[in-house]
Every structure is written in C-alpha cells, then in structure tokens.
Amino acid sequence: MSEAGNSGPKGPEDGKAAAYRVLARKYRPSNFSELVGQEPMVRTLTNAFASGRIAQAWMLTGVRGVGKTTTARILARALNYKTPTVDQPSVDLAVLGEHCQAIMEGRHVDVIEMDAASHTGIDDIRDIIERVRYAPVSARYKVYIIDEVHMLSTQAFNGLLKTLEEPPPHVKFIFATTEIRKVPITVLSRCQRFDLRRIDAGALVAHLSSIAAKEGISVDDDALAMIARAAEGSARDSLSILDQAIAHGAGAVSADAVRTMLGLADRARIVDLFEHVMKGDVAAALAEFRTQYDTGADPAAVLTDLAEFNHLVTRLRFVPTAMDDASLSQDERQRGADFARALSVRVLSRTWQMLLKGIPEVQSSNRPVSAAEMVLIRLAHAADLPTLDEALRSLDGATTVQNSASRPNGAPAGPGNGGGASAVAQARMPSGSGGAQTMRLVEAAPAPAAFVAPPTPVSEPQQVPVRSLADIVALADAQRDIAFKVLVKRCIRPVRFEPGRIDVSLTDDAPKLLLNDLTTKLRAWTGRNWLVSLSKEEGGQTLAEMESTRRENAFLDAKSDPTVAAILARFPGAKIIDVRIPDAPEVDTTEAEVPVEPPADDDET
C-alpha cells in the first residue's frame, strides 16, 4: 500500500512542511500484490504458505532494484502476520497486522536486518548463532535478513552452515544477493532459491504511469518509454530517474526534458543515422551525428543507441512480435521492420561487431567526438562492401565468364585451349573512371604437365579447446610447466571465456607479466591466437580458493560423520589431519594380505 496521502506538505496550522520522501521509498511495495514483475515467485510462496510447506531459509537473487530487500521484508511480515481474526502465516496481507508496520519500517525487535558488506567476519556470525537459541520477544518467528550475503568471508559461511541446516523452529533466514555465483554451493543447497527477474519494460511503463497519476504529474508516453529503457529492468532505478525528471521539468515530464537530462539521442534521429550509415552516405551520417552532439547527446550514448537499434532490426527478422515492446516508439517499430526486410543478417552482424569494438574506443578516448566519427566512417565504408562469401562467389563467376570468352568458338578447356592451371591468369582491377578493367597475363607456351604438381598440404597445428581455468591448468600439467600451473591456480580469477578470448582479473600478488606469459603459452599449446585481457570485474574464485573451500567443507563433513565423531570421542586428543575419498578400487585377491600394526602412542587419526 502506498503512502501517497502522507507525504505532501502540511497546512499552515502545522507550522512546517513534512520531509520529502523520494518516490522509490514512498511507493515501496508492502505486500505481495504490489510487487511488479515477480509473479512466479509470488505464486510459489502463495502455494507454499497455503499448504504449510514453509521453508527454513530463502535465497533471493537478482540485479539491483528488482525488490530483493523489499521482498524479504514482505516475507518476514507474512511469517509473523497476526490480526484479531488471523493468527498464522499468510500471504494475504490486505489488512495491516500487529507487527506489519514495524517490520516494513525495519524497526521490529524480532526481525534483524544485517548488511553483510559491513559484517563480513566469523565474529558477526557467531553472534547470530548465539542469539538464535532464544525465542522471539513478541512475534511468531525470529527472522534474520542478511543483505549482500555474498560479501561474507569463507569462515563466516562455514560457521553458518550447521545453524542454517538445522535452525531452531522459531528462526527463519532470508538472504539477498546480487552475486549468486559467489555464494558457496553448501549454503545454496540449504535454501530455497528465488531468482527475481528484471522487470519488463511494458510493466515498468505501466507502473510509472500509475505513480505519475497518483502524484498528479503530466508525463509523455515517450518519456516513460525512455525512463523504462534507461532503468534496465530495475524498478528502483526507474523511480529515481522519474523523480529526477519531475524536478528537472518543474512538475511536468516531457520526452525532450528526459532526453536532455540523461544525455540521450532522439530515437527517431538514431534511426535516421542508421539509415545514412547503411546507405554508405558518410557526409549525411557525420552531419546527423554532429547535430545530435550539439543538442547534448553523448557520443558513446549515440553509438550505444545505434547498436541497440541494430540489434532490434536483427531481432525483428526472426521475431516479428518484438515490435510489440512497449518501450519502442512508433518510428522504431515501422522503420525497424522495413530495415529488417531490406538488410541481410551478415550486414547486420558485421555492423554489430564493429559497434561493439568502437564503443569502448569512444569511451576511453581523450577525443570522444573524433573517435565516434571515425567509427561511423568505418561503418559507412563497410556498409556497401560484399561479405567474404559474396566476394568469393563473384570472383568465381568472373573467372568462369572470362575463361569461356578466351576459348575460340566455345572450344572445351584443355591443355591446348588455355584450360588448366597454366593457360590464362586473369585479374579484375578498378579503373580510374569507376568501372572495371581486365588484365590478362598469357604465357607464350603452355607449361609441360610434368611441372604442374599439386601443392603440398601444410599441416596446421591441432587446436585445443580452452573453456575454463581448469583446462589451462590441465595444459600446463601436460606440458610439465609446474611453476606456471601454480601461478594460474593461485593468481587468476575467471571473468569470461569465449573462443579465442579470455577475460580475467588478477590477485594482488600476481606477477606483472602473467597475462603476457598466458597469451604466449596458450598460443604455443593450443595452436591458435588468444586475446587475454584484464577485466575491471572482480571475477570468480581462483582455483586455489576453490580447493581450499572444498577442503574446509570436507573437514566439516568429516567432523559431522558419526563414525569419525565416535573415534574422536574414544581417543582424547585425536584430530583430523587429512580427508581422502578413494575411488574404491577392486581388491586384488592374488596378493597376500599384509597385517597392519596400529601406530604406537600416536594421538592423530
């Protein structure tokens, strides 16, 4: 339920105005029916509560602003729902319950919210473990909401495992994270996982339109579409942009105001720019780009919008229903469909690749305008060039026609009529007038057949696929390069693996020349060139960290084993020094059994 009626300015009798609340807080959902775009999760929770199959822990994951923390509070409210007529967990929260207001405001004593980004250590988890033993003060359940849970340390995760697997009946855990890959699988396996989806642009437009109506703000449909597109599926981001646009437009939100505020290009003019580029009209493309830049559009944003429209045209070739997207303008729908029918997939794919390479160049350039113009020149120049297979087909056709013309009276090709490899060599060269001329190099006499030999096949080095760090370690192991193998396991964090390209990040103690060594060794070991680049993203765990985590988990599992626990209890001072899981080989009965004597006075097992 919204609080639209509680945030306006007070009357003169109050003596002061109420503090303004931003739209993202003012219209924060307070029950499951107000959540936007998360119907699958709501349906699952509704059925679970109705059947009494309420889990002990939930893991909420998704991009920023889709409602992870809000969902956690609503879930805590549902677990502790209590009214004069209802005293059980319920997802029907239409009536405000006894604990609802305090939970949604984050001040209930039995709903503990913790930010794992600032409480990462084992001591913080020990504090939780100590407090879960005590019953809730006033609510039905004591609920722990841990936001950004992936920030917890490995020791903190391991310390939480036992309590998470067998919590007291009065305790529930709700975790939220934007980096689900960094959460150990041992934690994920003990939780019910919900992936909160990016909110569809159409749903965001409808949501923003309803909020603008409640606020009494006039907003253009094109402005709402631009805001929804800029938010990239995040409800919080869209409300923040709308809040900024209202202030920018002094109470009215127009498409021009939003475009100027965000530094965007006019979508219709982007389509015009795309048309100039596809026609190969460099002068018109540069003039259109300069006009957009002069009106405030960022050069990188122009190329990004150009890439998005190129992607839309490509998508429309295969999915015509994509034009029903609510975030598209009418001009994009109609002209995009026309381009989809006129342009080939090869041309669109080539344009996409060139834009993907050109956008980072513009973003990192000291002269972004000049860099953007050079990208547009390359695009326009390549627009009317044939693709590789088209060029080969045209060359084969020209060669066939010229060979036929060189034979008198249509004589068949042969050693005496210019057939074979030694008769006529032809080449087409552009003339000064823009046409084409043919240059023939005719030998005085046909070469003897004895000198015509097939080319010796050149054996190419076998290409070895590399899809992960484990593959690189296996190659280093096969090449007996143990030192490099250790560096890869200890210092490299994987970000992205693609054919011919690897993006990684490095640990602080990584050697400066490690990436150069990796590029050189991969070329030598796999038989192909690799582009190894240093990414700004944090990346995943190193192989050494993963092995350490598996070892710690193995020790924890071993300590939990009843047999091992009995041995440790039977022999005071004994401890676990290693955990090995053999492959259970078959027993060779041909060998004689050798008795094993127990170690004397050894306190380790």
C-alpha positions in Angstrom: 0.0 0.0 0.0 1.3 3.4 -0.9 1.7 6.4 1.4 0.8 9.0 -1.2 -1.6 10.8 1.2 1.0 11.1 3.9 3.9 12.9 2.2 2.5 16.1 0.9 3.1 19.5 2.6 1.2 20.1 5.7 -1.2 23.0 6.2 -0.2 26.4 7.6 -1.5 25.3 11.0 1.3 22.7 11.3 3.9 25.4 11.1 6.3 23.4 8.9 6.3 21.1 5.9 6.8 17.3 6.1 10.1 16.0 4.9 10.0 14.9 1.3 10.2 11.2 0.6 11.6 10.1 -2.7 9.3 8.1 -4.9 11.4 4.9 -4.5 10.6 4.9 -0.8 7.2 6.4 -0.9 5.8 3.7 -3.3 7.8 0.8 -1.9 5.6 -2.3 -2.0 4.3 -3.5 1.3 2.6 -6.8 0.2 2.9 -9.4 -2.5 0.2 -8.0 -4.7 2.1 -4.7 -5.1 5.3 -6.4 -6.3 5.9 -5.7 -10.0 7.0 -8.4 -12.4 7.7 -11.2 -9.9 4.6 -13.3 -10.4 6.4 -16.8 -10.5 7.9 -16.2 -7.0 4.6 -14.9 -5.6 2.8 -17.9 -6.9 5.3 -20.3 -5.4 5.2 -18.6 -2.0 1.4 -18.5 -2.0 1.1 -22.2 -2.6 3.8 -23.0 0.0 2.0 -20.9 2.7 -1.4 -22.4 1.8 -0.1 -26.0 2.1 2.0 -25.3 5.2 5.3 -26.1 3.4 7.2 -23.1 4.7 11.0 -23.3 4.3 13.6 -22.5 6.9 15.7 -20.3 4.6 15.3 -18.4 1.4 17.9 -17.0 -1.1 16.7 -14.0 -3.1 18.9 -13.1 -6.1 18.7 -10.6 -8.9 20.0 -7.3 -10.3 19.9 -4.1 -8.2 16.5 -2.6 -7.7 14.2 -5.5 -8.6 12.9 -5.8 -5.0 15.1 -8.3 -3.1 15.2 -6.4 0.3 11.5 -5.4 -0.1 10.5 -9.0 -0.8 12.5 -10.1 2.3 10.5 -7.6 4.5 7.2 -8.7 3.0 8.2 -12.3 3.6 9.0 -11.5 7.2 5.7 -9.7 7.6 3.9 -12.8 6.1 5.6 -15.1 8.5 4.6 -13.0 11.6 1.2 -12.0 10.3 -1.3 -11.6 13.1 -4.7 -9.7 13.3 -7.7 -10.1 15.6 -9.1 -12.7 13.2 -5.9 -14.3 11.7 -3.1 -15.8 13.8 -1.0 -17.8 11.3 1.5 -17.2 8.5 -0.3 -15.8 5.5 0.4 -14.1 2.1 -2.9 -12.3 2.2 -1.7 -9.0 3.8 -4.5 -6.7 2.8 -5.2 -5.8 6.4 -2.4 -4.3 8.4 -1.3 -6.8 11.1 0.0 -6.3 14.6 3.7 -6.5 13.6 3.4 -5.3 9.9 4.2 -1.6 10.3 7.3 -2.1 12.4 8.6 -4.8 10.1 8.2 -2.7 6.9 9.9 0.2 8.6 12.8 -2.0 9.7 12.4 -1.5 13.4 10.9 -4.7 14.7 12.9 -6.3 17.5 12.4 -9.9 16.1 13.3 -9.1 12.5 17.0 -8.5 12.4 18.4 -7.0 9.2 22.2 -7.2 8.7 24.3 -5.8 5.9 26.9 -8.5 5.1 29.1 -5.9 3.4 29.9 -4.3 6.7 29.6 -7.5 8.8 31.7 -10.0 7.0 33.6 -11.9 9.7 33.1 -15.0 11.7 32.5 -13.0 14.8 29.3 -11.5 13.4 28.1 -15.0 12.5 29.0 -16.3 16.0 26.8 -13.5 17.4 23.9 -14.7 15.3 24.5 -18.4 16.3 24.4 -17.4 20.0 21.2 -15.4 19.7 19.2 -17.9 17.6 18.8 -20.1 20.8 16.5 -17.5 22.3 12.8 -17.3 21.5 11.3 -14.2 19.8 10.2 -11.4 22.0 6.7 -10.7 20.6 6.5 -12.2 17.1 5.9 -15.8 15.9 9.3 -16.1 14.3 12.7 -14.5 14.7 13.7 -13.6 11.2 17.3 -12.8 10.1 17.5 -10.8 6.8 21.1 -10.7 5.6 21.6 -8.4 2.6 24.5 -8.8 0.1 25.3 -12.2 1.7 28.0 -13.0 -0.9 30.2 -10.5 1.0 30.6 -12.9 3.9 34.0 -14.5 4.3 34.6 -18.2 3.8 35.0 -18.7 7.5 31.7 -16.9 8.2 29.9 -19.1 5.6 31.3 -22.2 7.1 30.3 -21.1 10.6 26.7 -20.6 9.5 26.3 -24.0 7.8 25.2 -26.1 10.8 22.8 -23.5 12.1 21.4 -22.9 8.6 20.8 -26.7 8.1 19.1 -27.3 11.5 17.8 -24.0 12.9 15.5 -23.8 15.9 11.8 -24.0 14.9 11.3 -20.3 15.8 14.1 -19.0 13.4 13.9 -18.2 9.7 16.7 -16.9 7.4 16.3 -14.7 4.4 19.3 -13.9 2.3 19.6 -11.4 -0.6 22.5 -11.1 -3.1 23.3 -9.7 -6.5 26.3 -12.1 -6.9 24.8 -15.6 -6.6 27.9 -17.2 -8.1 30.0 -16.1 -5.1 27.7 -17.9 -2.6 29.1 -21.4 -1.7 27.0 -24.3 -3.0 26.9 -25.6 0.5 24.8 -22.6 1.5 22.7 -22.6 -1.6 21.7 -26.2 -1.1 20.2 -25.4 2.3 18.0 -22.6 1.0 15.0 -22.2 -1.4 16.3 -20.0 -4.2 14.2 -17.4 -6.0 15.6 -15.5 -9.0 13.9 -12.1 -9.1 13.6 -11.2 -12.8 14.3 -7.9 -14.5 11.1 -6.1 -14.8 9.6 -6.0 -18.3 9.7 -2.6 -20.0 5.9 -2.7 -20.5 5.3 -3.4 -16.8 7.7 -0.6 -15.8 5.9 1.9 -18.1 2.5 0.9 -16.6 3.9 1.2 -13.1 5.5 4.6 -13.7 2.3 5.8 -15.4 0.2 4.9 -12.3 2.6 6.6 -9.9 2.6 9.8 -12.1 -1.2 9.8 -12.0 -1.1 9.5 -8.2 1.3 12.3 -7.9 -0.7 14.5 -10.4 2.3 14.7 -12.8 1.9 15.0 -16.6 4.3 12.6 -18.3 4.7 11.9 -22.0 4.5 8.3 -23.2 7.8 8.6 -25.0 9.4 9.9 -21.7 8.1 6.9 -19.8 9.5 4.6 -22.5 12.9 6.3 -22.3 12.9 6.0 -18.5 11.9 2.3 -18.6 14.7 1.7 -21.1 17.3 3.5 -19.1 16.3 1.6 -15.9 17.3 -1.7 -17.5 14.6 -3.7 -15.6 15.1 -2.0 -12.2 12.0 -0.6 -10.5 14.1 1.5 -8.1 16.2 2.9 -10.9 13.1 3.9 -12.9 11.6 5.7 -9.9 14.8 7.5 -9.2 15.0 8.7 -12.8 11.3 9.7 -12.8 11.9 11.6 -9.5 14.9 13.4 -11.1 12.8 14.1 -14.3 10.0 15.7 -12.3 12.4 18.0 -10.6 14.2 18.8 -14.0 10.9 19.6 -15.7 9.4 21.6 -12.7 6.5 19.2 -12.3 5.9 18.1 -15.9 7.9 15.4 -17.7 8.5 15.7 -21.4 10.4 13.4 -23.7 12.8 16.3 -24.6 13.5 17.0 -21.0 14.3 13.4 -20.2 16.5 13.1 -23.3 18.4 16.2 -22.3 18.7 15.1 -18.7 20.0 11.6 -19.5 22.2 12.8 -22.4 20.3 10.5 -24.8 19.9 10.9 -28.5 16.5 11.3 -30.2 15.4 7.8 -31.1 13.9 9.0 -34.4 17.2 10.6 -35.2 19.1 7.5 -34.3 17.0 5.7 -37.0 18.0 8.4 -39.4 21.6 8.0 -38.5 21.3 4.2 -39.0 19.8 4.8 -42.5 22.6 7.1 -43.5 25.2 4.6 -42.4 23.6 1.7 -44.1 23.4 3.7 -47.4 27.1 4.5 -47.1 26.5 8.2 -47.1 29.4 9.4 -44.9 28.6 13.1 -45.2 25.0 12.8 -44.1 26.0 10.4 -41.3 28.6 12.8 -39.9 26.2 15.8 -40.2 23.5 13.9 -38.3 25.9 12.9 -35.6 27.1 16.5 -35.2 23.6 17.7 -34.9 22.8 15.2 -32.1 26.1 16.0 -30.3 25.3 19.8 -30.5 21.9 19.1 -28.8 23.6 17.4 -25.8 23.8 13.7 -26.8 26.9 11.9 -25.5 29.0 10.3 -28.4 29.2 6.9 -26.7 25.4 7.1 -26.0 24.7 7.7 -29.6 26.7 4.7 -30.7 25.1 2.6 -27.9 21.7 3.6 -29.1 22.8 2.8 -32.7 23.9 -0.7 -31.6 20.6 -1.2 -29.8 18.6 -0.3 -32.9 20.9 -2.6 -35.0 20.0 -5.4 -32.5 16.3 -4.5 -32.8 16.4 -4.8 -36.6 18.2 -8.1 -36.4 15.7 -9.4 -33.9 12.7 -8.3 -36.0 14.0 -10.5 -38.8 13.4 -13.6 -36.7 10.9 -12.4 -34.1 8.4 -10.1 -35.7 6.4 -9.9 -32.4 9.3 -7.9 -30.9 7.8 -4.8 -32.3 5.1 -5.1 -29.6 7.6 -3.9 -26.9 6.0 -1.0 -25.0 9.4 0.8 -24.8 9.6 1.2 -28.6 8.5 4.3 -30.4 6.2 4.1 -33.4 9.1 5.2 -35.6 11.3 2.4 -34.4 8.6 -0.2 -35.0 7.7 0.8 -38.6 11.2 1.7 -39.9 12.8 -1.2 -38.0 10.6 -3.7 -39.7 11.5 -2.1 -43.1 15.2 -2.4 -42.4 14.7 -6.0 -41.2 13.2 -6.9 -44.6 15.9 -5.0 -46.6 19.2 -5.8 -44.8 20.9 -9.2 -44.6 21.9 -10.9 -41.4 25.5 -10.8 -42.5 25.5 -7.0 -42.8 23.7 -6.5 -39.5 26.1 -8.9 -37.7 29.1 -7.1 -39.2 27.7 -3.7 -38.1 27.1 -5.1 -34.6 30.7 -6.4 -34.3 32.1 -3.1 -35.4 30.0 -1.1 -33.0 30.9 -3.4 -30.1 34.6 -2.7 -30.8 34.0 1.0 -31.4 32.0 1.9 -28.3 34.9 1.1 -25.9 37.2 3.1 -28.1 35.0 6.2 -27.8 34.6 5.7 -24.0 38.3 5.6 -23.4 39.4 8.2 -25.9 40.5 11.7 -25.0 38.6 13.0 -28.0 35.3 11.0 -28.0 33.7 13.0 -30.8 36.5 12.3 -33.2 36.6 8.7 -32.2 32.8 8.3 -32.7 33.1 10.0 -36.2 35.8 7.5 -37.2 33.6 4.6 -36.1 30.8 6.0 -38.2 33.1 6.4 -41.2 34.2 2.8 -40.9 30.6 1.6 -40.7 29.5 3.6 -43.7 32.6 2.4 -45.7 31.9 -1.2 -44.9 28.1 -1.0 -45.5 28.3 -1.4 -49.3 31.2 -3.9 -49.2 30.4 -7.5 -50.1 30.8 -10.1 -47.4 33.5 -12.7 -47.8 31.4 -15.4 -49.4 29.7 -12.9 -51.7 33.1 -11.7 -52.9 34.3 -15.3 -53.5 31.1 -16.1 -55.5 31.5 -13.0 -57.6 35.2 -13.8 -58.2 34.4 -17.4 -59.2 31.7 -16.1 -61.6 34.0 -13.6 -63.2 36.7 -16.2 -63.7 34.2 -18.6 -65.3 33.0 -16.0 -67.8 36.5 -14.9 -68.7 37.7 -18.4 -69.3 34.7 -19.1 -71.6 35.4 -15.9 -73.6 39.1 -16.8 -74.0 38.3 -20.2 -75.7 37.7 -19.8 -79.5 34.2 -20.9 -80.7 33.4 -22.3 -77.3 36.1 -25.0 -77.5 36.4 -27.1 -74.4 39.1 -26.3 -71.9 42.2 -28.3 -72.3 46.0 -28.1 -72.5 45.9 -26.6 -76.0 43.0 -24.2 -75.5 44.0 -22.4 -72.4 42.5 -24.8 -69.9 44.1 -25.9 -66.7 46.4 -24.1 -64.4 48.9 -22.9 -66.9 46.8 -21.2 -69.6 45.4 -17.8 -68.5 45.7 -15.8 -65.3 43.1 -13.0 -65.1 42.5 -10.2 -62.6 39.8 -7.5 -62.3 41.1 -4.1 -61.4 39.2 -0.9 -60.8 39.7 1.7 -63.5 40.1 5.4 -63.0 36.6 6.1 -64.2 35.0 3.9 -61.6 34.4 0.9 -63.9 36.4 -2.3 -64.2 39.1 -3.4 -66.5 40.5 -6.9 -67.1 44.2 -7.6 -67.1 45.4 -10.8 -68.7 48.8 -12.4 -68.3 49.1 -15.1 -71.1 52.1 -17.4 -71.2 53.9 -17.9 -74.5 53.6 -21.6 -74.4 51.7 -24.0 -72.1 53.7 -25.4 -69.3 54.5 -29.1 -69.5 52.3 -31.3 -67.4 55.4 -32.5 -65.6 55.8 -29.1 -63.9 52.2 -28.9 -62.7 52.2 -30.5 -59.3 49.5 -30.3 -56.6 50.5 -28.0 -53.7 52.0 -29.8 -50.7 49.4 -29.8 -47.9 50.5 -27.8 -44.9 49.6 -29.5 -41.6 48.1 -27.0 -39.2 48.7 -27.4 -35.5 45.8 -29.1 -33.7 43.6 -26.6 -31.9 42.9 -27.5 -28.3 39.7 -26.1 -26.8 40.1 -23.9 -23.6 36.8 -23.3 -21.8 37.9 -22.7 -18.2 40.9 -22.2 -15.9 40.8 -26.0 -15.3 41.6 -26.6 -19.0 44.6 -24.2 -18.8 45.9 -26.0 -15.7 45.5 -29.3 -17.4 47.5 -28.0 -20.4 50.3 -26.7 -18.1 50.3 -30.1 -16.3 50.6 -31.9 -19.7 53.5 -29.6 -20.7 55.1 -30.2 -17.3 55.2 -26.5 -16.6 54.5 -26.8 -12.8 55.5 -23.2 -11.9 53.1 -21.7 -14.4 50.4 -24.1 -13.2 50.8 -22.9 -9.6 50.5 -19.3 -10.8 47.3 -19.9 -12.7 45.7 -21.7 -9.8 46.7 -19.0 -7.3 46.6 -15.7 -9.1 43.9 -15.8 -11.8 40.2 -15.1 -11.3 38.0 -16.1 -14.3 35.5 -13.5 -15.7 34.6 -14.6 -19.2 35.8 -17.4 -21.5 35.0 -17.3 -25.3 36.6 -18.9 -28.3 39.8 -17.0 -28.9 39.2 -14.6 -26.0 39.7 -14.8 -22.2 38.8 -12.0 -19.7 40.3 -12.4 -16.2 41.1 -10.5 -13.1 44.3 -10.9 -11.0 45.0 -11.2 -7.3 47.2 -8.6 -5.7 50.3 -10.8 -5.6 50.1 -11.8 -9.3 53.3 -11.2 -11.4 53.1 -8.3 -13.8 53.9 -10.4 -16.8 51.5 -13.2 -16.0 49.0 -12.2 -18.8 51.7 -12.0 -21.4 53.0 -15.4 -20.4 49.5 -16.8 -20.5 48.9 -15.4 -24.1 52.3 -16.9 -25.3 51.8 -20.3 -23.7 48.2 -20.6 -24.9 49.3 -19.9 -28.5 52.0 -22.5 -28.3 49.9 -25.1 -26.6 46.6 -24.7 -28.4 47.7 -23.8 -32.0 45.7 -20.6 -32.2 46.0 -16.9 -31.2 44.3 -15.9 -27.9 43.3 -12.4 -26.7 43.8 -12.3 -23.0 42.6 -9.1 -21.3 42.5 -7.8 -17.8 38.8 -7.1 -16.8 37.6 -4.5 -14.3 35.1 -7.0 -12.9 36.1 -8.8 -9.8 35.8 -12.3 -11.3 35.2 -15.6 -9.6 37.3 -17.6 -7.1 40.7 -18.7 -8.0 41.2 -22.5 -8.3 43.3 -22.4 -5.1 40.5 -20.7 -3.3 38.0 -23.2 -4.6 40.2 -26.1 -3.5 40.6 -24.5 -0.1 36.8 -24.2 0.2 36.3 -27.8 -0.8 38.9 -28.9 1.7 37.3 -26.9 4.5 33.9 -28.4 3.6 35.3 -31.9 3.6 36.7 -31.4 7.1 33.3 -30.1 8.3 31.6 -33.1 6.8 34.1 -35.4 8.3 33.6 -33.9 11.8 29.8 -34.4 11.3 30.2 -38.1 10.4 29.0 -40.3 13.4 31.9 -42.8 13.0 34.5 -40.1 13.0 32.9 -38.3 15.9 32.9 -41.6 17.9 36.6 -42.1 17.1 37.5 -38.6 18.3 35.4 -39.1 21.4 37.1 -42.5 22.1 40.6 -41.2 21.7 41.0 -37.8 23.6 43.5 -35.5 21.8 43.0 -37.1 18.4 42.4 -34.8 15.5 41.7 -35.0 11.8 44.7 -34.1 9.7 43.5 -35.1 6.2 40.4 -36.2 4.4 40.6 -38.5 1.4 37.8 -40.1 -0.6 39.2 -43.1 -2.5 37.7 -44.4 -5.7 37.1 -47.8 -4.1 39.4 -49.9 -6.4 38.7 -53.6 -6.7 40.6 -55.8 -4.2 43.3 -57.9 -5.9 42.9 -61.3 -4.2 46.1 -62.6 -5.8 48.3 -60.6 -3.4 48.9 -61.8 0.1 47.3 -59.9 2.9 49.8 -57.9 4.9 48.8 -57.3 8.5 48.8 -53.6 9.6 50.0 -52.9 13.1 48.4 -49.9 14.9 50.7 -47.0 15.5 52.2 -46.8 19.0 51.2 -43.8 21.1 50.0 -41.7 18.2 47.4 -39.1 19.1 46.4 -38.3 15.4 43.9 -40.2 13.3 
